[in-house]
């Protein structure tokens, strides 16, 4: 089936959602309101479903509109990048790369890659969606992100996962904590201490619970947080100790916090690049992904 709609139809739909008003969207696109309405109606005819719900107080997308919105944003971003990203010599010049990334990698590692990429391509914008693992996978699957950095675990047949590294879980404690002087620790060494853990619904907690299910040690997960960065703040105040992936910990030389390997068993999560199986990356995103692959082993 041939999809017969114009680029301005797509921009009209996104402009209405972005502005929340047909009047403001028409002004932005330099259209009359009747012309804007015809654009929306034409797109709805192509899609075969209403895309907007209008009441006296607001304009909101329908279920079909919500599904379509991130796809159109990515489509227009990729179009802009493809048109503007190369000059006559084929060098990347303009555009935007949108990636989804688990917050632990976004905080400590990703800035190194962005710095390297920006030095080479100073006019390419980077949009980072720091999302949980499950949210990031959805972002890639819907096309909101060109690719993602996440943990192994997706069963979506439309996504591919390319491993980058094994990220072990480690202990984080204050430098004056009794365990700080150990070269390494074992899980049973943590049993008598108050532990700060992430939510039971998080991917990191699932990995830990599965790996330790048969361990004959009862851990005291006394505090629960949603973000791993919050656990580091509690550790710094001496509230408790935390178990978290190495990527989520401060670099060596932190004035207050020290990290230690945890053995018997060593628990790891696999971090990698998530992409749509039949998707095609923009030139800018392809270059960013390549620099990411080159940089990760040295930065991890």
Secondary structure as GFF3:
##gff-version 3
##sequence-region A 1 300
A	DSSP	alpha_helix	7	19	.	.	.	ID=ss1
A	DSSP	alpha_helix	22	29	.	.	.	ID=ss2
A	DSSP	alpha_helix	33	47	.	.	.	ID=ss3
A	DSSP	beta_strand	52	54	.	.	.	ID=ss4
A	DSSP	beta_strand	59	61	.	.	.	ID=ss5
A	DSSP	alpha_helix	63	84	.	.	.	ID=ss6
A	DSSP	beta_strand	95	101	.	.	.	ID=ss7
A	DSSP	alpha_helix	103	108	.	.	.	ID=ss8
A	DSSP	alpha_helix	110	120	.	.	.	ID=ss9
A	DSSP	beta_strand	124	130	.	.	.	ID=ss10
A	DSSP	alpha_helix	133	142	.	.	.	ID=ss11
A	DSSP	beta_strand	147	151	.	.	.	ID=ss12
A	DSSP	beta_strand	159	174	.	.	.	ID=ss13
A	DSSP	three_ten_helix	178	181	.	.	.	ID=ss14
A	DSSP	beta_strand	184	186	.	.	.	ID=ss15
A	DSSP	three_ten_helix	187	190	.	.	.	ID=ss16
A	DSSP	beta_strand	195	198	.	.	.	ID=ss17
A	DSSP	alpha_helix	203	211	.	.	.	ID=ss18
A	DSSP	beta_strand	221	225	.	.	.	ID=ss19
A	DSSP	alpha_helix	228	236	.	.	.	ID=ss20
A	DSSP	beta_strand	241	245	.	.	.	ID=ss21
A	DSSP	three_ten_helix	246	248	.	.	.	ID=ss22
A	DSSP	beta_strand	257	263	.	.	.	ID=ss23
A	DSSP	beta_strand	268	276	.	.	.	ID=ss24
A	DSSP	alpha_helix	283	299	.	.	.	ID=ss25
###
